[in-house]
């Protein structure tokens, strides 16, 4: 009876200690993805904001990653700018400003995480001698967006 109680105690301790998250992460796809809706339509002369963020799928600790957003290609509406900022420890990017010209403006945003990239490199190094590979971390994502500005 004492052995059964001890085993139950060990099992409960293991399941509630957070170790299970690490086991799940080790066998799942940690994938960095950009989140955010498609850009809203804007009007010339009115304040405009389009916000993007990122998350790491399959990990409960995605706020522990620093995400680096870059404006890759394309054009923004005149009068707006691409900004990166951190709010309550979370990285975001946004297009913000007051558009001065109507039109459609297409651009790409890239996000990556140096920490995820280092983790992937470490996984690959560990698995060079293994017959079975779990290296499946995706440490970057890119989104293509179009902003429509009307008169």
N, C-alpha and C positions, 0 to 999 in steps of 0.2 A: 504494500500500500504506500509506503514511504517513497519507493522508487517511482510509482505512478505520479504522485504529487510533485516530486522533484522534476520529472520529465515535463509535466504540464507547466510548471513554473519556468523552466528553461525555454520551452516553446513560446509561452506568452512573452517572456522577456525578449526573445529574439524577434518576434513579430512586431513588438511595439518599440523596438530600439532604433528603427530606421534602417537596419541592415537589409531588410527586404527590398527597399527602394534601390539600393546599390546593386542588388542581385538582378532586379528587373532591368535597371539601366544597362547593366553589362550585357544583357541578352536582347535588348531592344534597339530600335533605330533612334538615336538622338539626332534630331533634324532641326536645324535652325530655319525658321520661317518668318517672313514679314507678315504682320497682321495690319488690317485697316481696310475700310471700304474703298470703293472706287471714289475718285475725287468728286466732290460736289460741284455743281455748276456755280459759277461766280458771275458777278455783274461789275462792269466798269465803274470805278469810283467808290465801290463798297468794300469794306474789309473782308479779306478772304483768309481762311485757314483750312489746310488739309494736313492731317496728322497720321503718322505711321509709327508703329512699334515693332518689336520682334519678340519671339519666344523660342524656347527649345522644347520641342515636343518630346514626350516620354521622359521627362525629368521633373521632379517636384521642386527643383532648385534653380529654375531658369532666371530668377532675379540675381543670382550670384555671378552671372556672366556679364561682361561689358560688351555691348554691341556697338559696332562702329559703322555708321551710315555714311555712304558717299553718293553724291550726285554723279551718275556715270555718263549720261549722254542725253542730248535733247535740249529743249528750250523750255523756259518757264515764262509765264505771262509777264510782260514788262510791268514793273512796279512791285513784283513779288521776289522773294528770296528763299533759298533752301537753307534751313537751320538744323543743327543738331543740338540737343540739350538733354539734361538729366533732371528728372523730377522724382523726388522721394527714392533716389537710388536706382531708378529705372531709366534706360536710354530711350529716347524718341528722336524722330526727325519730323519736320513739318515744312510745308510751303506756306508762307505767310506774307501778307502785304495788302496793298490796294492796287488791283489791276488797272492799268491805264489804256489797254487796247483789247478790243474784242478779238476772238479767234480760238483756234484749238492748239494746244501746246502739249506735245508728247515728250516724255522723258523717262529715264530708267534710274532706279535707286538700287544700290547694292548694300547689303549688310553682311558683316562677318564678325566672328568672334575669335580673337587670338587664343583665348583659353580653350575653346573647342578645337581649334586647329592644333594646339599643343597636345591635347588629349588624344586626338586622332593619330598624330605622329607617334605618340607613346604606344598606342594600341598596335600600330603597324610594326613598330620595333619589337614589341613583345611577341607578336604572332609570326615573325619570320621563320621561326623553327617549328611552329605548330602546323599540324595537318588541317586543323579546323580554324577558320577565321571568323571573328565577330566584328571586324573593322567595318563599321557602317555609319560612322558619325558624319553628318553633313554640317559643315561649319560656315556655309555662306548661302545666301539666297539673293535673287534679283527680281524686282518687279518692274513692269512697264505700265505707265499711267498716262492718261490723257485728261487734261483740264480744259473745260469749255468755258470761255468767258463771253458773255453776251452784253449788248448795249443796255 
